[in-house]
Amino acid sequence: MIPVTEIVTRVQSILDAEGSDRYLFDQDYRPAINSAKDWIVAVFSSIFSDKKVSEENLRDLVFTRVFQTSKFSRIQLDTLVSPHNIWSILSVNPEAVTYPNSTITTPPNDWTSYLRGDLTYIESDHYAKRMTIEQWENMKTNIFQAGSPALTNGFKTYGYLNSGNYSSTGSLTTTGEIEISPKLENKLVGIRYLKYPNNVSLLSDSVEFPYSVLDLFVQKVANFISFKQGDQTNLYAVTQKDISILIQLMS
């Protein structure tokens, strides 16, 4: 975690604004800090897609929660169900073992999936592979494809399809759901994910990033404030240089 007060103090030094009221927290620093936070998320996302750094570097943002699937083997992961705004799914573990052991909550309808906040994830013997749409559509005819319903017992492997909107006039869901195969009807699943960092609101808050990225973060905050004062730099562009710097900071 990075204290907002430290960010502001360092940015004031860069902008030669110590002891002045030229820049204010609500009008200048807070918007710039939140914009820099979103920019850092974009840089991290680029690194994760290339597998150049591990999500373990953001361990303060890693959470594991237990969910119960709907009748259709789907889980709604929006903020109405999930306790956090999910940045990225790290793993999906079907047939979860939990503490305490639990019976299934009877859903009010076929569409409902649950966050089981009463349960702690312990382990699972299964890992669901993230699948493309092409792989998903092919799995029923390809028994060697992860998620194929043709394989059972010790040969069974799971797959999941990233969040998609299945809403219709006859359904009770209106937002995205992930889907798991082979079908898990009202079963427990452990999901490990990265929580999207919160916006800061107060000077007493902290930014939910590791301290190792402080210098890069401060430079970007100063960059955003400078842009507001007339610097026409393309601030939101994620360059290869930015990615390289962050990789070095994380190594």
N, C-alpha and C positions, 0 to 999 in steps of 0.2 A: 504494500500500500504506500502511496505517495501523499503526504500531507499537502493540502491545497495551499496552506500558508507558505510552505517552502517554495512551491511553484511560483506564487505571486512575488515573493521576495527576490527570487532569481530573475524573473522577468522584469521587475522594476529596475534591477541593476543593468540588464541588457538595454532597456529603453531609456536609461538615465533618468528615472522617474522616482528615485528614492525620496521620501518625505514630501512628495507633491500630491495634489489631487487631480493631476492631469488625466489619469486613468482611474476609473472606479470599478469596484468589484462587480456590481450588478450589470453595469452597462458595457464593460470591457473585458475584465478578466474571466468572469464566469462563462460568457458565451464563447470566448476563445479557448478556454480549457475544455469545454464540452465538444467543440469542433475538433480540437487536437485529439481528444479521446476517440472520436469517430474515425479520424484519419489513421490513428495507430491501429485501430481494429482492422481497417482496410489493409494496412501493411502486414499485420499478423496473418490475415486471411490469405494473402498472396504467398506467404512463407509456408503456411500449413498445406496449401494445395500442391506445393512443390516438395513437401516433406523435408524441408531444410532445417527445421527446428521442431522440437517436441512441444505439445500442449502442456507438458509438465512445467514449463516455464511460467505458466499462468495458473499454478496450482490453487491460488486463492479464489479462482473463478470456476474450479472444477467441482461439480456436485453429482451425487448419485441418488436417484429417487426411484421408488417403486410405483409402477402404474398397473392398472388392471385394464385389459383390452375390452373392446366392445364385442358383440356377437360376431361382427364381421372382421375380427382380428386387427382392428385399427385402434390407434391411440391419438387423441387430440392433444397437441402440445402447444397451444396458444396460452396466453397469460390468464385466460379464464380457468384453465385447468392446472397448468404448470405454476410452481411457486416463483419462477423466474422467467425473464425474457431470454429465450435460448438463442445463443450465438451459433453453436455448432454441436451436433451430436457426435460423441466420441465412441460410444459402444451401445449396442442393444443386446441384452442378455435375457432370452426367453426362459420360461420355467424357473423363475427366480426362487431361491431359498431365502426366507426372511426371518427376522426376529421381531416379535414373536411369530410362531407359526400361525397362519391365519386361514380361516375359511373365506370363500369368495363373497364379496358384497353383492347382493342381488340387485341388478340394475333396474331402473324404472322403465326402461325400454331397450330396444335392440341397438340403439345408436350410441349409448352412453359409455364412455371410458372414464376411468377414475385416476386421480392422483391418490395413492394410498399413503397419506401422511402419517398414518398410525403404524406403518411398517418400516423397518430398517433393512436395506439390502445386505445380504450376507455373501451369497455366492450363486453361481449357476454353472452347470456343465455345458452350457450352450452359448454360442456367439452368433449373432445374425450378421451376415455379410451385407454391406450396402450394395444395392443393385441398380443398374441403369434400367430405364424403361424397356429397352430392347431385351435385356437379360430377363426381366420380369415376365415379359410376354412370351419368352421362349421356354420358360422353365417347365411348363406342363408337358412339353414334348421332348425335353432333354432331361433325362433322369440324373445326369451327372451335374446339373446346374444346382447351385445352392438355392435352397428354398423349394426344391421339387417335392410335391406331395406324394410322389411315387415311392420314395425311400422312407423306411420306418425303422424303429428300434435303433440299433447301434449305427446304422448308416444314415440316419436322419441328420440333415444340416438345415439351418435356418437362413433366410434372407429377409431383408426389409427394403421397402421402397420409400424414398424420401417423401417429405410432406407434400400432399396434394389435396385439392379441394374436391370433395365428393358430394357436395350439397345438392339438394334437389327439392322440389315442392313436397316430396314425401319423406324427406329426412329431417332429423332434428339437429344436425350439425351444420354450421355455417362457415367454419374455418378449416385450415389444413389438418390432415391426419397422416401419420405414417402407417404403413400396412405391413404385416408380418406374414410370412409363409414358411412352412406349412401352417395351416389355419390354427389360431389359438383363440378359442371362444371363451371370453370372460376368464382369462388366465393372468397370472402375475408376471410382469416383465421388469427387469432392472434397466434403467437408462442412465448412462453416464454422459454428462454434457458440459459444455462451457457456457456459463452464464454471461450474458451481455453486460458489460460494465454500466453501472448506474451513472446518470448525469450528476454533477455536483450542484448543490443548491446554496450551500453556506461556506463561509471561509473556514469553518471548523471541520469540514468534510475531508475525506481522503479520496484520491483517484485509485480505482481498483486495478492498478498495474504494478508489476514488480519495480523495485527501486532502481534496478539496473537500467531502465529506460528513462530515468529522470532527465538527463541532459537532452536527449532527443525530444522528449515531451516539452521541455521548457523552450527549446528552440522553435518548436512548432507553434506554441502559444504566442510567443513573441512575433512569429511570422504572421499569424492571423490578426493580431492587433495592428501590426504594421500595414497589412493589407487594408484594414479598415481606414487607415490614415492616408491611403493613396498608392501603396505598392501594388502593381497590377500583376503580380506573380500568380500563376495557376496553382493555388494552394492545395487543391484536392487531388492533384495528380500524384500517383504513387510511382516513383521512379525506381530503376534498378539500383541506383545509388542508395536510396532510402532503405530498400530491402537488404542490401549488403551491410549497411550500418547496423540495422537491427539484428541481423544474424550474428555479427561480431559481438554485439552487446549481450546476446543470449548464450554465447558459447563459453 
